[in-house]
Amino acid sequence: MGLNNLIAMATTMVFLAASTGQLPKAIRAIQIAQLQLIKQSQASKWPKAMRMSSRSSQ
């Protein structure tokens, strides 16, 4: 999907939501989706890096 198609689709969705009075609900749904995406991409959920064990007293 090209960027132009994505922009056209998003614009259409905004006009539809605004014309039916559902724009605040649409904005809220987008904000919730953004927060979920940020939470899922936190570094604490990434795998831990492997550390080389240090050889002591050999």
Stockholm file with secondary structure:
# STOCKHOLM 1.0

chainA/1-58         MGLNNLIAMATTMVFLAASTGQLPKAIRAIQIAQLQLIKQSQASKWPKAMRMSSRSSQ
#=GR chainA/1-58 SS CCHHHHHHHHHHHHHHHHHTTCHHHHHHHHHHHHHHHHHHTCGGGSCCCCCCCCCCCC
#=GC SS_cons        CCHHHHHHHHHHHHHHHHHTTCHHHHHHHHHHHHHHHHHHTCGGGSCCCCCCCCCCCC
//
